Amino acid sequence: MKLGILVEVEEGLDWEAWHATYTTAERLGFESIWLSDHLESPWGTRHGLETWTALAVAAAETSRVVLGSLVSPVKFREPAIVARMATTLHDLTHGRFVVGLGLGWNADEHAAAGIRFPPAAERARRLAATIERIRCEARVPVLVGGSGSRTLQVAARSADQWNMTTASPEAFGVANDQLDRLCLEVGRPPGAIERSIACGVLTGWNAADLQARAERMRTCIPPLAATHDVQSSAREMGWLVGTTEEVVAHLRKFAAQGVERAMLGHYDPRDAGMLEVLARDVLPRLA
């Protein structure tokens, strides 16, 4: 299983933390680095870097790691603009860029930015049109994120990769089987689409280190600020939480379900030590 890092731009990500994250992740051997694409945090008024600008800087300053958006809502930008941006980053990275797209889910975020948020059926048509426009520009790998029926239908027809946000191997397996069936219905081999998951992660060198990192997470994720037990609350939010042995065991369950890449949410980008833990105690066991 390939292991990537996911960073949330909307949680106050700044240039210093972003630079430290992508340089450290590349140095430590992670396969990929992914940025969310949001204009504001769902938990308040925090905001951070613009996703595609931040990806362009990382593209210019890295040489090995795959870079991608996870994922860009299709109503944020016109299809022709997305296609031109994707082609530019594909060229800059010499093929290391993946454009991740999705229907979008946060209606309030769109409204606050003055961006129309139509029904899902229309957004699905926009997703298909955006992929078609990208295909006209260059052969940039396209990832489609989401597990709704409309998203899976577009993925089956057009995606190179598919991603689901979940910490449940069972839930992934259900959606994965549905995608397989849809692929066969449209005449595509299911193996033509790479499968991945995204989920938060909280681990440490030992129990004491894990607890210390959990306490620091109170300042990073607002819903965890006042909880009595950060580790239990993070699990309820869909994160992988526990010792590195527990994280590896859980990821192996995903691998058995067909997951080829895991993007682990790195929610404290100023904590390079978390990347060190994952690189030493998790990454080698999944190779």
N, C-alpha and C positions, 0 to 999 in steps of 0.2 A: 504494500500500500504506500502510495506517495503521501507525504505530509506537507501541508502548507499552513501558512499563518494568515488569519483574517483580522484586519484592524478596522475599527468603526470610526469613520471620519467625524461623525456628528457628535461624538462625545468629547469634544474639545481638543481634537488632535491638532498639534502645531508642528511647525517645520522641524524643530529640534527633535521631538519625539518620533516623528516619521522617519527622519534621516537615520536616527539611531536604530530604529526597528528594521528597516530594509537592509541596512549595511550589516547588522548583526545576523539577521536571518540568512542572508547570502553566505556570510562567513561560516556559519554553523552547519550549513548543508541542507537547509530546508528546500524543498522542491519548488515552492511557489509562495507568492505573497499577494493577498487580495485586499481590496479596499471596498467597503460598503459605499453606497451612493445615496446620501440623504442630505437634505438642506437644514434639518434641525433635529435635535434629539426628541424622541417621543416622551421623554421624562422631564422636559423643561425647556429652557431657552438656550441651552448650550449649542454651539455650532463649531465647526472646525474647517479644515481645508476643503477646497473644491476637489472632488475625486479625480477627474481626468487630468487636471493640472498637476496634482500630486503624483499620479502615475507617470506622467511625462518626465518629471524630475527623477523619479526612481529609475525609469527606463534609461535615462542618460547616464546614471551613476552606478548601474549594476551591469554585470556581464554574463551571468549564468541563470539566475533565478527567473522563473515564469512569473509574469505580472498579469493581473486581471481585475475587473470590476465584479463585485458580488453583491447585488447585481444593480444595473442601472435601470430605473423605471422608464418604460418606453415613452411616457408622455413628457419627460423632462426635456427631451431634445428631438428635433426633427430627424427622420430617418437619414436624410442626405448628410446631415451634420454628423450623426453618429458614425456613418460609414466613412466619412473623410477622416474623422478623429481616429477611428480604429485602424484605418490603413496607415495613417501617419505613425502611430505607435507600433504597429506591426513592422514597419520599415526601420524605425529607430531601434527596436529591440532585436532586429534580425530574426523575427519569427517567434519571439518569446512572449507575445501578448495574446491574451484571450479576452474577447469582449463578452462580458456577462450581462444578460438582459432578463428582465422580468416584467410582469404586468404592473407592478407597483401595488401597494396595499394601503398606504397611509393617506386617506382622503383629506384629513386635516392639514397635513404637510403640503399637499398640492394646493389646497384652498389658500393657505397662508402665503404661498408664493404666487398666487394668481394663475395657477396652471389648471386647466380643465381636467377633471377626473371622470371620464365617461364610464358607462357600465362595462363589466368584464368582457363581454362579447366584442365590443368595439376595441378595447385595449388588446385583446388577443389578435384582432385583425391588424392592429398597429404593430404588434410584435412580429407577426409574419412578414409584414411589409418592410420593417426595418432589417430583418435578416436577409430578405431578398435584395434590398439595396446594398447591403454589405457584400453579398456575393457578387454583385456587379462591379464592385471596386477592386477587391482582392480576395485571396483565399485566407482570410483571417479566421481562426477557430472561434466558433460561437458557442457559448454556454447559455443554456436557458435554465433559470432558477424558479422553483416552485413545484407544488404537488397537486394543484387543482386540475380538474379535468381539461379545461381549455388550455392551460399551460402545457400539460402532458401531450395534448394533441399537436400543438405547434412543435414541441420538442421531438416528437416521433417523426414528423415530416421533415424538419429542417435543422435540428441542432447537431453539433458535433459532440457536445457534452451536456450533461444534465446534473443539476445540483438540488438537493433537498436539505432544508434546515431542520435537523432533528437529532435527538440523542437516543432515539429508540430504534434499535435494529428491526423490531417487528413492524413499526410504522413504515420504515424505509422499504422493507420487503414487500409490503402491500402495494405501495406506489410503484416500486420497481417492476413488479409483475404486471401492473397495469400498463406501464410504459412498454414493456415487452410485447404485450398483446396489440397495442396501438401500432407499434413498429411493423408487426407482421401484417396488420390490416392494410397498411399503406405500402407494403412491399419492401420494407427496409429490414436488413438483419439487425436484431437487437444489439449485437456486438458492435455495431457501427457507432454507438453512442457511449462515450465514457461516463461512468457514474461516480458521483461524489456526494459527500455530506458536509454540512457546516454546523458547528456547534461550539459554544463556549467551553473553556477548559480552566480548571483550577486544580493545581497540583503543587508538589514541593519535594525537596530532597528527602524529607522525613515528616512525621506527623506534626512536629513543632513548626517546621518551616511552612507546611501547608496551612496551619492555623494562622501564622503570621501574615501570609499572603492573603488569606481570607479576610482578615481584619483590615488590611490595606484596601481591599476591594470596596469597602464601605464608601470610600471617598471617590471611587470611579463610577459606580453604578448606583444611582439614586434609590432604586427599590431595595437595595441591600443596606442602606445607611442605618436604618433603625431596626432591622431584623435581629431577633435573639440569636439565631444560628445561621451564619452566613453560608456555611457549606450546605446545609439542608435547603435553604432558600434558593441557592444557585442550582441545585439539582432540580428543584421544582420549576425553575426557569428553563430547563432543558440543557444544562451544562454537564460536561463530564467532570466529576469531582472525586478526588481521592488520591491515593498514592499512585506513583507512576506504574506500579504493577496493575492496579485496578484500571487505570486509563488504557494501558496496553491490552488488557483482557477485553475491555469493552470495544475497543477499536477492532480487535480480531473478530468479534461477533459481526461487526459491520462488514469486514472483509469476506466473511463466510456468506453474507447476503449479496455480495457482488460489488461492494464499494471499492473503487480503485484509488480514490484520493480523499483525504479528510482535510478540511480547512478548519483549524482550531482557532476559535476567537481569542485574541490577545487583548484583553480589556484594560490592561494597565501598561500602556506602551512605554512608560518610563521605567518599567521593571524588566531590564534585560536579563535578569537572573532567571525569570520564568522560561525564556527561550533557551537558556543554558540547560535547565532541568530537562526540558523536552528533547533537546538535541542529544544529550548524553544518555538519558534513561528511557526514552520512548522511541525516538527516531530509528536507532539501530535495530530494534526488535521488530520493526514493521517492514524492514527492507526486503 
